[in-house]
Amino acid sequence: MAMIEKTYQPADIESRIAKAWDEEGAFKAGRADRQDADPFTIVIPPPNVTGSLHMGHALNNTLQDVLCRFERMRGRDVLWQPGTDHAGIATQMVVERQLMERQEPGRRAMGRQKFLERVWQWKAESGGTIINQLKRLGASCDWSRERFTMDEGLSRAVVKVFVELYNQGLIYKDKRLVNWDPKLLTAISDLEVQQVEIKGHLWYLRYPLEGHAFNPEDASTFIVVATTRPETMLGDTAVAVHPDDERYRHLIGKHVILPLVGRRIPIVADTYSDPEKGSGAVKVTPAHDFNDFEVGKRHNLPQISVLDQEAALALTDNEDYLRGLPEGAADFAAELHGTERFAARKLIVARLEDFGFLERIEPNTHMVPHGDRSGVVIEPFLTDQWYVDAKTLAQPAIAAVRDGATAFVPKNWEKTYFDWMENIQPWCISRQLWWGHQIPAWYGPDGKVFVAETEEEAVGKALGYYAEQEVITPEQGHDMALDPAKREGFITRDEDVLDTWFSSALWPFSTLGWPDDDTDVRRYYPTNVLVTGFDIIFFWVARMMMMGLHFMKDVPFPTVYIHALVRDEKGAKMSKSKGNVIDPLNLIDQFGADALRFTLAAMAAQGRDIKLATQRVEGYRNFATKLWNASRFAEMNGCALPPGFDPAQAQETLNRWIAHETAAAAREVTAAIEAYRFNDAAGAIYRFVWNVFCDWYLELAKPVLTGPDGAAKDETRAMVAWARDEILKLLHPFMPFITEELWAVTAPRDVLLALTAWPLTRNEPAVIGADLSGFPDAGTPALVSTGDSMDRLRDDAAEAEIGWVVDLVTAIRSVRAEMNIAPATLMPLTMIRCQPQARERAERWSDVIKRMARLGTIDFDKLAPDGAIQLVVRDDVAALPLKGVVDPAAEKARLEKEIAKADADIKRVDAKLSNEKFVANAREEIVEEEREKRAAAVARKEKNTASLEWFIRMVQ
């Protein structure tokens, strides 16, 4: 057996431990020793195949790993399903950029088939980066089951779902507005749209009233509308005013003549128009604005698109635009046709001004949608796309959460879920890309669509249809069915691919083999919990709910844990533009994966964003070092677990106490993980390791461990080893590498720590199949009762005695720290009116108390000495004389100075926070930082005020 290295070096440990896990197949689902165990399943939110590990990934996967390691140690058959998403836009951009950098032919010059071959080649060479990074983090996925959203099995699932939903009338094609990226030339989802604050303008335009001679000086001849996009006014089909707006009520039902264009358009009443904004009248362009699209539907307005796919004016041969326009309109159209949208804006504004239609221009700061990949301004674009009837599919998914079949943690996220689902719009699932699942739809010569799982099936449908319609003869149909060459061009496949979210919506069951094999579906579906971020509740969580309920007839998960954001130490959202991105891989290189994982878990309070500072990670690296050194101390003092050792049979009070405290820590950690209170679980094990085990137990045990041999020493050595092992188990889900390493080098082991039994805390069966030496009465490594495990270690008498010592020393140390008493100063302690039991404890632990509290003597008396501070310790009173030790006047002055300083800090912050301009204009994280400064100052003031009052009271 190896010895513990002198210095803790995480880099030396991590790759070696990862290899040991892999060789053992520790994370594989369906292991032989778990065949009869209850399954526990989590599907990983599949990261983009183009991605690299960022801090959000690190948090998300750390929390999943805590749950998986915890349940694996509790005997469950754990399947943590890994995989990656094909990331349509991102991957296509990466490969196109690579082609450009290598000066190779572009996508269109290469052709679809050749380009897709290059994408698959890139995926094989570079697509596994983030998977390897997740392994560095310690993610205990079943890597043998890794899936990809475009592998053969998932592709079959996608096609089957599309065809079935189409046949059920839940997928259809429609012309609607979409977010259109004029650079990538595709529709994109709302999640891929980034709102950017722009300092732009608001143009106020005069629209002449029909039947009036337009006069820019006469307001009765026109109505003023305000717009931030004057280039779209060419497609206006109405002007809307609020029905209750007295200024315009008399105009409702009348018409205006669209400036420059000459189109006659109505004035309609609609509550969308806000009387408090702009002029109170708004132009309605149904083909270029999402809100206008809905207004247009309500009033049955024409939809006139005036931009092409590249966001240039498309007016020539645009029948919708030219219909019903006066003579000469075609010349104007030809003049502007093909002009890029922002150049067109300048030309149109100039022309409006020339004719007196421009009333004024105002500065206007507003949010403008941009493509997060392309960086260009997104256009609402009217186009034919494929849609899912999300409203119908959403109803069972809404009911499932309302009825409690699926619960969100924290619960407040259910409101967000309901808000989205109850106002859900048709889901646009088509993308104008080449990389992705090509839509399984074929078009006949007249545009008739045939949806099928295979081309052969589509051909069969088309031949039957056109034969029935007598478009082809039975002989032609027979020949085409037999000879593919004769049907070439007869039907053509839709070139679009499906939205990436469509395939990931099937993730909880498609990754388990559906529809080809339902063996794993029956065992592992539904999954147990989903861990994800709030930003994809709608895009992914809700859609998995819809698809799972529709195809599996059950929710995909009973619990959805929503974690918060990881921000920088000042609370700002991390972004490359701000330069405040913290790379988790750099932190792993610097401090080790365990320190990063523990930091994230310890700060993962429900509903509260994480403010990550490098110092926190360094601090938890020090925690790992503390455990390492404590384990070395145990090793150097011969601490080992003898066969058959039973902690419940310990005779020494100190050892019975640590058994009691270990059991309490195990219960606390277990309950916190079960409740998804990761920070509480991490905090509990941290306090137990650092404070209880290292600072108290090992310190109190030192005299025994370094003393003469005997039964007490033997028992203490065994108990130190037993408690250390229980610590390694409790800490393993959070810090898997260091705990697995210490598990291996501190004793001969038959099984990896990752597969060892969790400390048993409740009266319920569990599959053990691991080290039971700490519980000799537990039975064979099979289903065992745990009712007599940790509960039998409870020892109130031992806790009362050792706890009393700990509380007494802690109270004395607090006084010394508050009064700035030097460590070298040995103080006298007097126990006042001491009960016999307390006197016995004080005498029995006298040497320890003196050493740890820096005391010279311990006396017993009925009265406290003059000028002494009295301490109440579990109903007993102890007195610390301060005469000659503390200068009362100086101490009083020090505390008053600290209070005054805190007051000044509070006053300064209050001045800032009461300034409405500061609060309104300062960045959110700056305002929050000031509030935190105030809270800290208030806490300092309260602490020092209490100390001052206590000091005055005690020295009087």
N, C-alpha and C positions, 0 to 999 in steps of 0.2 A: 504493500500500500504506500502511495506517495505521501510525502510530507507537504504541509501547506507552505507555499513560497513566502519568503519574508515580506515582499511588497505586493500589494494588489495591483495587477496590471490587466485591465479589462481586455485590451487588444490581444493579449496572449491567450485569453480564455475563450473568447467568443467563437472563433472559427473552429476550435477544437471541440467545443461543446455542441455546436451546430452539426458537426460531422457525426458525433456520437448519437444524437437524436435521429439523424437521417439513417445511419446504419442499423439502428434498432427498429426503425419504422414506428417510432413512438407516436407519431401524430396520425397514423392511418386509421380511418374509420373501419369498423367491422373486424377489428383484431380478434383472433381466436379466443382471447381471454375476456372479450366483451360481447360475445354473441348473444348472451341472454340479458345483457344490461339494457337499461332504458336509453334510447338515443337522445342526443342533444345536438341540435343542428343550428349553425349560423352560416348564412351566405355572405361572402365578402362583397361590399359595394365595389363592383369591378372597376379598378382604375383604368384610365385610358392607356392603351398599349404604347402610346407615344410618351407617357408621363414619366416623371421622376418624383421621388419621394419628397413631399412637402410636409409642413408641420400639421396640416389638417389630416393627411394620411397617417402621420405618426400617432396622433391622438386617437383617431378612429380605430386603427388597428391595434393599438395598445389596449384599448378598452375591450375590444373583441377577444384579444388574446387572454386577458385576465379572466374573462368568463369561460373561455374554452379550457384553459389550464385548470381552473377551479373545478369545473364539472368533470374533466378527465380524471382528476385526482379523487373526485367523489365517486368514481367507478362508472360514470356514464360512457356510452359509446359515442364519442364526440366526432362529429363531422363538421369541420370548418371548411366550407367549400370555397376554394380560391379560383381566380380567373381574371381575365382582362377584357375590356371593351374595345371593339374595333375602331371606335372614335372616328366616324366618317370624315368630317371636315378636317380635323387635326391631322389625321394620318395622310389624307390626300395632299394636304399642304406641305407636310414634311417631305414626301416623296417628290412632289413637284419642285420644291426648293432644291432638293438634292439634284434633280435633273438639270436645273438651271445652273447650279454651281459647277456641275461637271460639263457644262456646255453640251448637253445631250438634247435630242429632240424633245419638245414638250409633250404634254399629255395628248393633245388633240392630233399632233403630227404622228405620234406613236400609235394611236388607236386604242380603243377600250381594252381589247384582249391583252395586248402587249403591256399596256400600263398596269393592268391588274396583276400581271405576272411580276412586274417590278415591285408592286406594293407587297405582294406575298414574300418576295425575296427580301425586301427590307424588314418585314416582320420577323422572318426567320433569323436575320442577322442582328437586329437591334431591338426587337420588340419585347425582349424579356428583362429589360433594365430594371423596371420598377419591381418585378417579382423578386429579383436578387436583392434589391434594397429592402423589401419587406422581410426577407429572410435575415438580413443583417439586424433588423429591429427585433428579431426573435419570434416572428409570427408563427404559431404552431398549426398552420393549415395542413390539410392532407394534400401535399403538393403532388402526389401521384394522380390526383383527380383534377388537376388544373384544366379549366375550360376557357374557351375563347368564343366571343359572341358570333363569330363567323366560322366556327368549326362545323364539320359535317352534321353532327347531331343537332346542334342548336339551329343550324340553317333549316333542317327539316322541320323543327318545331316552329320556326318563324313562318314558313310557308303554310304549314297545316293551320296555324292560328289565323293567318290572313284569309285563307280560303274559307274556313268555317265562318269567320265573322262576316265575310262578304256574302256568303250564301244565306246567312241569317239577317241580312240587311243592316248589319252594324258597321260595315265598311262601305264607303261609296265615294264617288268622285263629284267634286263641286267646284264652282268658281267663287272664290272668296278672297278676302285680303289676307296676306301673309307678311311676316317680316322677311323682306327680301334684301339679300346682300348683293349690291351691284358689282362688287369685285369678284366674289366667289361664284356669282350667278346661280344662287340657290336660295330656297327658303330656309330659314333657320328658326330654332325654337326661342321662346322668350328667355330661357336660361343663357342663351348664347348672345343675348343683346345686353350691352352695357350702357347704362344711362350716364352721359357725360354733361356736366354743366358748361354751357356755352354763353359767352357774352355776345348776343346777337341783336336783332332789331325786331320791332313790331311795326308793320306797315299798315297804315290806315288808308283804305281805298274807298273811293266814291263809286257806288253802283247806281247808274241812272234809273229812275222809276219810269216804267212804261207809260207812254202817253204824256210825258212831260218833256219839254225842251230842256236838255241838260244845261245847267248853268252852275259852274263851280262856286259862284258867289251866292247861290240861292239853295239853302239846305232843304227846301221843300221839293227839290227836283231829284234828289238822290238819297240813298241810304248808305251809311258808312259801315264798313266791316273792317275788322282788324285781323291780320294774319302774320304768322312767322315764316310762311312758305309761299310767297307770292307766285312762284313758278307753277304751283298747282292750280291757280285760279282758272287756268284755261279749261280745266275739267269740272268746274263748278256746275251743279245742277239745281241749286236752290240757295236761298238765304234764310236762315232760321232766326227767329226772335222768340223770347219767352212769352207764353200766352198771357201772363199777368203784367207785362211791361207796358205801362200806359203810353210810352213814347211811340210804340210801334203797333199798338192794337189795331188801329185804323188801316194798317197796311197789310194785315194778314189776308192772304188769298189773292193779293195783287201780284204783279210781276216786276222784275227789273230786267234790264238789258245788260248782259255780261260785257264789261268793257273790253275793248280790243277784239273780242270774238263775235259779239252780236247775237249771242244765244239768248232767247227769252226764257227766263227761269223764275219759278214761283217764290214768293215769300211765305214760309210755313211757320206755324206755331209749334215750338218744341221746347220742353223743359231743359234740354241739353244746353241751350243758350243761357248764359249767366248775365243777368242785368248789371252785375257789379264789375264785370271784367270788360276791358276794352270799350267798345261802343255799345255793347249789349246785343249787337247783331253779329252773327257769324256766317261765313261762307260755308257751304256744304259741298264737299268733294268726296262722294262715296267711294271712289276708286283709289283714293290716296290718303285716307285717314280712317283709323279703326272706329273712332266715335262717329264720324260722318257716315261710315258704312251702315251702322245701326240706325242712325237718323234716316238714311236713305231707304232702308227696309221699311221703317215705320210709315214713310210717306210715299212709298212706291216710286222713288226717284230713279232716273237712269244712272248707270255707272259708266263713266267715261274716263278711260285711262289715257293719260297723255305722255307717259314715260315708257321707254322700252326697258329691256332687262339690264342694260348698262346705265340706266338712269339718265338717258338723253331724251330730249323731246321726240316723240313719235307721232307726227301729225299728218304727214302726207299719206294718203290711202288709208287713213284711220276713219272708217265709216261712222263709228260711234261719235267721233269728234265733229266730223263735217256735216252730219245729218241735220238738215233744217237750218243751216247757217246762210246768211245773206251772200249775195254775189261778191266775189273778191276774197272770201274767206280762205279759199284754196291758195291764193297768192301769199297771204300772211302765214299760212301753215308751211308752205314751201320755204319761206324765208327763215323760219325758226327750226325747221325739222333737222334733227340730228345734233342740236346744240346741247352740250353737257348741262346738267340741271342747274349748277351754280352760276355758270356763264349765262344761261337762259334767265336766271333770276335778275341779273343786272340789266339785261336787255329789256325784259318785261317791265321792270320798275322804271327804267328810263322812258319807255314808250308811254306808260301810264302817266308819268309826270308831264310829258309833252302834250298830252291831250287833256290835262287837268283832272285826271282821275286819282292822283295821289294827293291825299290831304296832308299827311305828315308822317314822319318816321320818328319812333322813340327807341332809346336803348332798352334792351330787354334780355335779362339773364334767365335762361330756361334750360331744361334738361333735353338733350337730343340723343336719340338712340344710335349707338354705334355697334358694329360687329366686333365681338371680343377677339376674333381671330384676324379679321381683315383690317380692322381699325377704321373702316369707312362708315359714313352715315347710312343707316338702314332706311330703306323706303318701304312703306306699306304698299304692297303691289297686288293688283287684282290678277289672279291666275288660276288655272285649273290645277287642282291638287287632289290627292287622296285623303280622306278623312275617316276617323273613327267616331261613331255615335257615342261620345264619352258620357253624355247625359244619361243615357239608358244604362250603360255599364256602371256608372257611378252610384246608382241607387242602392244596390246590395252592399257596396263598399261603405257608403254612408251609414247604412243600418248596422253593419258589423261593428263599427266603432261606437255608435249610439247604444247598442245592446251589450257592449263590453266584450265581444268576441276578440277584438283587438284593442289594446290600451296603449296610449302614449305616455312616456315618462320623459320629462315632466308632463303632467296632465294638461297644462295650459296650451300645449301645441295642438291639442284636439280642436281648439277653436280655429286655428289657422287651417287645419285640414278641412273642417266644415265650411269655412269661408270660401275656400277654393272649389271644393267639390259641389257645393250648392249653387255656385255661379259658373259652373264649368261650361266651356265652349267646345264646339267640335274640335277634335284633335287632328291637326295636320300631320300626316305621317310620311309624306313623300318629300324627297330631297333630290335636287338636280345635280347629283354627284355620280361618280362611277364606283367608288369604293363603298361597299355596303351590300345589303341584301336586295338584289334587284327584284322589283315588284313582280309577282307572278300573275301578270295580266298581259293578254295579247289582243291586238286590234285587227279586225277584219278590214277588207277594202273600203267598207262604208263607215268605219269607225266603231262598229259594234265591238264591245269588249267581252272577252272570254277569260274568266279567272279560273285557274286550275293549278294543281300541285306540280304538274310536269308539262312540258311543251307538247308531248304526245297526247296527253289528255285534252289540252287546249285545242289542238288540231282536230281531234275527234269531235269536240263540241262545235267547232266552227264548221266542219264539213256537214254535220247533221243539220245545223241551223241553215246554212246557205242552200243545202239540198231541199230543205223544207220550203224555203223561200223561192225555190226554183232559180236561184242565181247561178248554180252549177247543176249539171246533170248528174244523175246517179253514177254514170260511167266515169265522169271527171272526178267525182268524189272517191270512187273506188280506186282510180289510178293514183290520186294524190295520197290516199291512205297507204298504198303499197310502196310508192316511190317518193321519198322525201324531196328529190330534185324537182319533181313536178309541182310541188306546193311551195317552192321557194318564193317568198314575197307575198304569199297568200295571206299570211298573218304575220304581224311584227310585234315583238315584245316591247312593253313599256320600258323606256330607258332609265326611268327614275329608280332610286333606291329608297329603302325605308329609313325613317328617322332612327337614329341609334337607340333612342329610348324605347322603341317598339320591341327590339330584341331583348333589352335589359329588363323590360316589364315581365318577361317570362322566366327570369333568372332563377327563382326559387324552385321551379319544377323542371325547366328545360335542362339545367345542369345535372339533374338526377337521372337523366336518360329518357325523359318523356319526349316524343311519343313512342320511341322504339322499344323501350323496356321500362316497365313500371315497378320493377323489384325494389329499387332504391326509393322510388317515389312513395311506395307503401310504407317503407321503414322510416324515411327521414323527412317526409312532408306531412303536415306543415312543419316549418322550422320553428325554433323556440323563441328567438329574439332577433330583431334587426337593429343594428347600431349604425346610425347615419347622422348626417348634418341636416339642419333645418331647411337649407336652401333647396333640397331636392325632395321635400315632403310631397309636393305636387308632381314633379316631373318623374319621380321614380317610385316612391312609397305608394302613392295613391294608385298608380298604374299597375303596380304589382298586386295591390289589393283587388283591383278590377279584374285583371286577368286570372289571378288565382281563384277568385270566387266563381268566375265564369267557366273556367276549364277544369279546375280541381274540385269545385263545389265546397271549398273550405278556404278560410283565410290563410294567407301564406305565413303568418306569424302572429302569435297572440300578444306580443309586446314589441313596441317600437321605442327604442331609447334614442332620444335626440340629444346629441352632445353640442356643446357651445363652440364658439370660435376660439382659435388661438391667436391672440393679438401680441403686439410687442409690449415691452415692459411699461410703456406709458399708456397702454390701452388703445393704441392706433391699430387699425386693420393693416396687416402686412401687405405690401405691394412693391413691385419692382420699381415703380416710378418714385415711391417715397424712399427707396433704398433701405427699408427696414425689415427685409425678409430674413428670417433666421433659418438656415439650412440644417435640417435635422441630422444629415450625414456628417456635417462638420462637428456637431455636438457629440455624435457617437464617436467620431475619431478622437475628440478631445477628452471626453469624460466617460465614454462607454454607453452601450445601449441601455443597460440597466438604470443608470442615473437618469437618462432622458425619459425612459418609460415611467419610472417612479415619480418624476417631476410632473409629468402630464396627468398621471392618475391622481396624485396628491392634490392637484389643483382643479380636478374635474368635478367641481360642485355643480349639482343640477341647476340649470338655468343661469349659470354665471360664466361669462367669458373668462378665458385664461389669459392673464397678463404674464407672458413668459420673459424671464430675465436669465441671462447666462449664469448669474450668481446662484440662482435657485438650482440649476442643474449641477453646478459645482458643489453646492451644499449637499445634495443627495449622493454625489460621488463620495463625499466625506462620510456619509452614512454607510455606504457600502464598505468603505475602508474601516469604519468602526466595527462592523460585523466581522470583517476579515481578521482584524487584530484580536477581537474577542475569541474567535475560533482558534487562532494561534495560541492565545493565552491558555485556552482549555487544553489544547494539544500538548503544550509544554509542561502542563501540570498533570499530565497523565489521565485526563478525563476521557473515559470511554464507556460505552454502554455494554455491560456484561449480559450474557444470555439470561433470559428470564427476568430481567429487571422490571419491577412493577412500581411505578412512581407513587401509587396509592399506598404502598407499604412503607414509605419513608418514615423514619423515626425523628429525625432532626427537624426542629421547628422551622428553621430557615428553608429546608428543602421541601417541607410540606407547603410552605408559603409560596415558593416559586411554582410548584405544581398547581396550586390554587390560581395564581396569577396567569399562568400559561393557559389554563382552561378558560379563564375569563376573557383573555385576549382572543382565543380561538372562537369563542362564541360571538364576540364583538365583530371580528373580521368576517366571519361567515354571514352573520345577519346583514352586515353592510353590503357585501357583494350581492347577496340575494335581492336586496332592495335597490341595486344599481347606484348605491351611494359610494362610488369609487374613492372619493376623497376621504370619507370617513373610514373606510377599510384601510387605506394607506396610512392615514393618521394613527389608527389604532395599532397597527403593527410597528410603525415607526416609534411610537411612545413606548411600546413594550420592549422593543429591542434596545433602544438607546437608554431610556430611563430605568425601566424595571430590571431588565436582564444585565445590561452592561454597568450602569451607574450604581445600582443597588445590590443586585444579587451577587455579581462577581466580586464587588468590593467587600460585601459582608462575608463572602465565602473565602476570601484570601487567607485569613488567619487559619482556617481549617485546612485549606489546600497546601499551605506552606508549613503546617504544623506536623506533629508526629503522626505516624501511620496508625490506623485503627479503624473501627467500624464507621465512625463519623466521617473520616476522610474518604473511605471507600464509597460510602453512600453519596457524599457530596460530588465526588468525581463522576459517578454514574448519573446523578441528577443534572449536573452541568451538561453532560453529553446529551441526555434526554431532552432537556429544554432547548439546547442548540438545534437538535434535529427537528423539534416541533416548530421552531422559528424558521428553519429552512423551508419547511412545508408551507407555513403561512405566508412566507415572503415570496415563494416561488412564482405565483401568477404575476407578480409585479416585477421581480428581478430574477428572471429565469436563469441567466448565465452564471452569475456568481453563486447562486444557491445550488445549481447543479454541480458546479465545480467543487464547492465545499462538501456537498453530499458525497462526492466521489472520493475525496482525499481524507475525510475525517474518520472513515470506518469502512470495513469490507461490506459491500452492498451487493445484493442479488438483483436489484432492479433500479432503473433510473429514477431520479426524484420526480421527473415528469409523470411517471406512472405509479408513484407511491401513493398510498392512501392519505387523503386529507385528514387532519385531526378531527376526530369524531365528536360531534357536539349535540346530537339529537337522537331520540329513540326512534330510529327508522333503519331499515335495511339498506345496505350499500354493498356493491361489489368491491372487494378489496384487492385480492390478487397481488399483494405487495407486502412490504415489511410490517409485521405485526408484533415485533419484539417488544414494543412499548406496552402492548396490551395482551399478555399471555393468555388471558381468559377469553379472547375474542373468537377463538375457534379457528376453523380451517379457512384458507383463502377463498372463500365463496361468499354466499349471502350470509351475513352475520348481523346479529343485533348489536346496535351501538348504544343501547340504553345505559350501560354501565361504563361508558368510556370517560369522557371529560367530566361528566356530572359527578362521578365518584371521587374526583380530585378536589372537590370543594372542601375547604377547611377553614371555617370561620375563626377558629381559635388561633390558628397560625397567622391568619391575616390580621387579627386583632393585635397580636404581639409585634410582628414585624412591621405591620402598617403603622403602629404607634411609634416605633423607632424611626421609621422613614419620615413620618409627619413631624416628629420633634426636630430631627436634624434639618429638615426642609424649612421649618419655621425659624430656626436659629440662623440658618444661612440667609434667609430673606432679610432678617433684621440686620445682619452684618453687611449685606449688600446695600440696603437702604441707607444705612448710616456710614457707609464708606469705611468700615472697620478693616484694617489691614489683616491679611491672612496670618501674619506672624503673631498677632495679638491673641493670646490665649485668654479667653474670658471665663469667669466663674458662672455656674448655673445653679440656681436654687429651685428645688421642687417644693411647691407650697401645698400644705395640707394634703399630702400625697396618700392615696389609697394604698393598702398593702400590695395589691397586684401591680400597680404602677411603680412602686418602690422596687419590687422584685425585678421588674423589667429593666428599670434604670440601672440597677446594680448588675444584673446579668449581662447587659449590653454596654456597660460603662466604658470599656476600652474603645468599642466601636464608636459610640456617640462622641466621646472626647476627640478621637482621631478625625472623624468626618465633619464634626461641627466646630473644630478648633477650640476646644474647651480646656481650661486648666483643671477645674474641679467640678464635681457634682455634689451639692449638699442638699439636705432636707430640712425644712423649717416650717413653722406655722404661718409666718408672716414674710412678705416680700421685703428685701432690703430697700433702703431709701434710694430713690432715683432709678429704680429698676423698671424695665419694660416687661409687662406680663404677657405671656403667650398661653392661649388655651389650646391644648392638644388632646382631642377626644375626651373632653370633660376633665382633663387634668390640667393644672396650672403650673407653668414654669416661669421663672423670673430671671432676666438678664440685667445685672447692675451695669449702668452706663457711666457711673461716676468715675472720672479719671480716664474714661475710654473715649467718650464723645463730648465735644464742647457744645452744650445746648444752644448757646447764642449763635455759634457758627452754623450749626445744623439748621436752625430755624431760618437763618438768613439765606442759606443755600436753597432750601425748599421754596421760600418766598420768591427768590430770584427766578427759579425754574417756572413758577406759576406765572410770574409777570411776563416771562418770555413766551409762554404758551398763549397768554392773553393777547400779546402783540401779534403773534402769528394768526390767531383767530380774527382779530380786527382787520389785518391786512387782507386776508382771504375774503372776509365778508364784504369789504369794499369792492373787490372785483366781482363777486357773485351778485351783488346788488346793482351792478352796472348792467342794465339791459343790453346795451350795445355790445359789451364784452361777451355776454352769454350768447347773444344772437350771432355774432360774427366769428368767435373763436371756434376752432375745431372741437369736435365732440370730446376727443381724448384730452384736450387741454382743460376743458371745463371740468371733466371728470377728475383729472389730476388735482385741480384746485380743491374740489370737494373732498378728495382723499386727504389732502394736506390739512384741511380743516378738521376732519374727523380724527386725524392723528394728533393734532394740537389739542383738541378737546379731551382726548384720551389721556394725553400727558398731563393736562391741567387737573383732571379728575384724580389721576393717580397721585400726583404730588400734593394736591389738596388733602386727600385722604391721609397721606403719610404725615403731613403737617399736623392735621387734627389729632391723629394717633400719637404723634411724638409729643405734642403739647400735653395731651391727656396723660400720657404715661410718665412724663418727667415731673409733673406737678406734685 
